Amino acid sequence: MAESTMALHAYLSKLGIDEDFLRQGVELLTRLVMEIETEAVVGAGRHERSADRQTQRNGYQHRRWETRVDEIDVAVPKLRQGSYFPGFLEARRPSVKALLAVVQSAYIQGVSTRRVDELVQALGLTGMDKSKVSRICQELDAQVAAFRDRPLDGLHPYVWLDAVYLKVRQRGRIVNKALVIAIGARDSSEREVLGFALGGSEEKAFWISFLRSLKSRGLEGVKLVISDAHEGLVGTIEEVLTGSSWQRCRVHFMRNVLAHIPKGDKSLVAAALRTVFAQSSRTAALGQQAEVIQALQSRWPKAADVVEAAGESVLSYMDFPPSHWSRIYSTNPLERLNKEVRRRSNVIGIFPDDASVERLIGNVLLEIDDDDWHDGRRYFSRESMAMLSDPELQLVGVPAHFTLTPIK
């Protein structure tokens, strides 16, 4: 065996093959494999005239592929119609690459923990190459920037806003930062991720800056903004999104009220509050709300004060088509996004910097917007969306009227 190996080495030396022989061989083999696969997809060879031709080649897209011999450049053929991707390359989703980049960035900056170390081992990573991390981050940052700054086309009658708090390392300290996410429903009834921003707090200046950025990108036609009672937001909506109404999230409102009620009485009070939302119109709901406040005042004055302070803000959705009510009275349409954000951020724990937050969360939102929301499904019917632009249309399908059972 040793003699045959030595003979092969001598033979290769005579041919003038250097130490890059294996890498060059892999590069040659990958080119041949891709050419064969591309030819099958196209239906013809390069420059070949054939009745079976389905499309044409359109240049190459370069990718880096890390092999056992070395990292090589792979020129993947592009097609004018359709697509081709070689099976030997791993088509990682953007958020997975973003997760790798965040973990690697944490290692490089010296903020790794045993938990992150275990994650790295589970992912099969054995080294932290700064140049590779930089290259991955640049690619992901460009994708996120293009998504975040894209023009917003059409009208968006409904806009949902919510904030998630994440831990970020800043100047050697760990601080909580607010990640604000905005989604909208277009007048054509599809949902869309409008934008996101990371800030130190939810003060009015931050909200003004965020909403103005959406306006500058083309956000128009907003009739209703749905959110929790975030600090500084209500005045900002009136100032930036002139002509729109604010709907306080009904789910968060109920939690705020029930926080002042003893455990044994929560179900009773919750049932009383639901009678307000079961009314057929805003006028009827306001009358029912007044009765609930009066009933609560004697036993739970703090809860009564919360209901009174909320006023009409929890009933704004009643000015819109009843078929929309279940989806516009709360921020529930944002919950899927928030769950994904928390699921990914819980893996990281503490983000090494602001850029890593935007990189990971931006790609998560990009995936959901592209893969889940642009699939042809509509969030509202076209007929019901037409009601928003025609006030003369009658609102039908209104729920039945309920009255309050006295609280004893």
N, C-alpha and C positions, 0 to 999 in steps of 0.2 A: 504494500500500500504506500509506504514511504517512497519507494523508487518511482512509482507512477506519479506521485505528487511532484517529486523533484523534476521528473521528465516534463510534466505539464508546465511547471514554472519556467524551465529552460526554454520550452517552445514559445511560451508567451513573451519571454524576454527577447527572443530572436525577432518576434513580430513587432517589437517596439511598443508593446502595450504597457502604459504606466500604471500607477497606483489608483487612478480614477477609472480603471477598467469596469468595475462592477457598477459604479454610478452611471457611467456612459451606457452600459448595457441595459440598465433599467430604463433610462430615458428613451433609448431606441425601442425597447420592447413596448413601453407605454404608448409611444407614438404609433407604432404599428397596430396595437390593439384598438386605439381610438379611431384610427383610419378605417379599419375593418368595420367597427361598429357604426361609425358615421356613414359609411358607404351603404350599409344595410338600411339605415334610417332615411337617407336621401333617395335611395333607389338607383344610384349611379356613382361611378368613380369620379375622381377629380377630372374636370374638363371633358367628361364623357357625355356624349349625346345619347339619350335613352328615353324611350316612351314610358318607362317605369319611374322616371324621376319625379319625386314628390316636392322637393324644395331645392334650395341652393345654399352653399356655404357662405358665411358672412364674417370672415375673420376668425379671431381666437380670443379667448378669455384666459388670462394666465392665473394659475393658482399654485401655491406652494404645497408640496406633498412631502411629509416627513417619512422616510423609509428607514430600514435598518442599515442601509449603506450610507445614506446621507439625505439631506433635504434637497429635493430637486424641483425644478420649475416644470409645470405641466401646462401645455398650451391646449386648452379644451376648445374644440371647434364650435363655432356659433352658427346657427341656421337662420335664414330669413323668416321662415315660418316654422313653428314648432320649436322643440328644444332637444338637446342631447346632453346627457351627463354621464361620464364613465362610471361603471359600477364599482371600480376599485377605489374610488374616492368616496369619502364619507361626507354626505350632504348634511352637515350640521345646521340646525336651525339657528337663526341669529341670537336668540336668547340663551341658547346653550353655549355658544362661543362667548357671549357676553359674561356668562357665569364663570367660565374658565378665565377670562381676562380679569374679572374682579378678584378671583382667588389668587391668581398669579401676581396681580398688582399688590394685594395685601402682603404676600410673601416678600416681594421686592422692597416694600416700604418698611419692613420689619414689624408689622403689626399682626403677624400670624399667631394663632392659638392652637391648642391641641385639637380643637374641633375642626379648624380649617385644615390642619395637617392631615387628619383622618379623611376629610373630604378629598383632598388632593390625591391621597393614596387610592381611595375608592374610584376616582376618575382615571386612575392609571397614569398619572403624571409623575415623572421622575426627575425633572429638572426645571429650573426657572430661568429661561433665557430671556434677558431684557429686550433684545432686538426682536424676538418673536412676539413678545407681549406688546411691544410698541406697534408692530405691524398689525396685529389683530385689533388693537384699540383704534388705530387710525381708520381701518376699514369699517368698524362698527360705528365710530363717531360720525363718519360721513353719512352712513345710512340714517342714523338718528337725526342728524341735523337736517337732512333733506325731508324727512317725515315731519319733524317738528315745525319747520319753517315753510311748508308747502302752502300754496294759496288755497283758500276755502271757497269753493264754488257753490252757487245756489243759495237758497234761503234755509235758515235753520229755526223753525218756530219754537222748538223746545231745546233747552240746554240744561244739562245736569252738571253740578259741581260737587266735588267732595275732596277731602284732604286725608292723607295717611301720614302718620308720623314715623320717621325712620331715624336710626342712630348713625351719626356720621362723625368721623374723627376730624377735628379742626384745630390746628395749631397745638397739637398735643393733648387736646381735651376731647371728650366724647359729648356731643350735643345732640339734642332732638331737633330735627328739621321737618318742616311741613312740605309734603309732596302733593300738589294740587293737580287734579285731573279733571278735564272737561270733556264731556261727550255731547253730541247733539243728534236730533232727528231732523233730517232734511225734509223739505216740502214734498219730495218724492217718496217719503216714508222710510228710507233706510237710515240706520244708525251710523255714526261716524265718530271716531276719536278726534276731537278738535285740537287738543293740545295738553301740555303738562308743564309744570314749573316747580322748581325747588327753592324754598325760601326759609329764612330763619324763623319766621312767625307768620301768623295769619292776620297781621295788622292791615289797616285800610290801604296803606301805600303799596303793599305787596299785591293786594287784590286789584287795585287800579292798574298797576303795571301789567298784570297777567291779562285782564280783560281788554285792555287797550292793545296788547299784542295780538289778541284774537281778532279785534276789530281791524287792525292794520293789515291782517292777512285776508280779510274779506268776509268776516262774520257779519251777516245781515239778516233782517227779518225775524229777530228774536221776540217772541211774544210772552214766553214764560220761562223763568229761571228757577230750577228746583235745587234746593240745597238745605243743609242744616243751618242753624242760626250761628254761622261763623262770625267771629268778631270783625267788624268793619265791612262786612260784605253787603249788607242791605243798602247802605248809603252809596256804596260803589256801583251797585246795579242801577240805581236811579241816576247816577252821574254819568256812567259810561254807556249803558244800554238803555238809553232814553226810550220811553214808550213801552217797555216790557214790565211784566208783573213778576212778583216773587212768591214762590210757593215754599213755605217751610216744610221740611220733610215730616210727614205725618208719623212715621215710625219713630223717629228720634223725639218728636214732640210727646208721644205717648210715654216713652221711657222717662223723659224729663218730669212729666207729671207724676208717674207712678213711683218715682224715686222718693217722693214725699208721703207715700201711703204705706201703712204697715202691711206686712206680708199677707196676713189673713184677709185683708180687705181689697187687695189689688184687683182680683177678678171682678169684684162688684163695681169698682170705679172704672175699670177698663170697659165693662159693658155699658156703663153710663156714657163714657166718651164716644163709644162707637155709635150711639144713637145720634150724635151730632153729624157724623159723617154719612149716616144712612138717609139723610134728608134729600129731597128732590131738587133743591135749589139753594143758592147761597143765603137768600132771605130766610128760608125756613131753618137752615142750619144755624144762622146767627141767633134766631129765637131759641132754638134748642140749646145752643151754647150758653146763653144767658141763664137758662134753667139749671144747667149743670153747675155753673159757677155758684149760683145761689144754694144749690143742694150741698156743694162741697164746703162752702164758706164756714159753716158752724163747726164741722169736725176736722177738716184739713185745710186751714186757711192758706198755707203755703202752696198746696196743690192748686187751690182756686186762683191764687195770684198768677201762677204759671199759665193757666188756661186763659185768664183775662188778658195777660200781657201778650199772648200769642195773637189774640184777636182774629182778624180776617186773614192773617198770613197763612193759616193752615187750611183755608177754604178757597184759595185762589183758583185751584184746579176746577172748581165748579163753574167757572166762566167758559169752559171749553167743552168740546163734545163728550158726552157721557161715556162713549166707547173708549175714550182715552184715559178716563179717570184713574183706572187701576195702575196705569204706568206713569202717570205724571204727578201723583200725590206724594211720592217719596223718591229717595235716591236709590231705590232697589235696582234699577237698571245698571247702576255703577258697581253693584256688589260683586259681579263676576270679575271685573277688573281689579277691584280691591283685594279679592281673595288671591288672585294670581300675584299681585304685588307683594302681599304678605307672605305667600308661600315661598317666593324667591328670596325676599329680603330676610326671612327667618333662617334660611340656609347660610347667608352671609353673616348675619348677626350685626356686626359693626362695619359699615362701609369705610374704606380707607380715605375717600375724598368725595367731593360733589360730582366730579366727572364720572366716577364709577356708578353712582346712583343713576345719573341720566343715561348712561350707557346701557345698564341692565334693564331698567324700567322702560326706557324708550323702546328697546327691542321687544319687550313683552307686549307693550301696547301696539307696536307695529304688527306683530304676529296676529294678535286678536283682530285688529282692524282689517288686515289683509285676508286672513284665513277664515274667520268666523262671520264677519259682518258684511263682506263683499261677495256673498254667495248667492245673491238674487232674492233672498228672503226679505220681506218687508216687515217693519216693526208695527206699522199702522196700515189700515187699508187706504187706498187712494181716495175712495169716496168720503171717508171720514176726514182725511186731510183737506179735502176741498171745502169742508165746512169752515175751516179757519180763515179762508179768504172770502167767504160769502156769508155775512151775518144774517142774511134773510132765510138761510136754511134752518129748518126746525130741528131742535135737538131732541132726538127720540131715544127710547130705551132707557129712560130715567128710572133709577131704583125706587122702590116703594118707600113711603113715608113711615117713620117710626117715632114713637113718643117715649119720653123718659119715665121709667118706673121710679117713684120716689125712693130716695136713699134713707133708710131708717138707722 
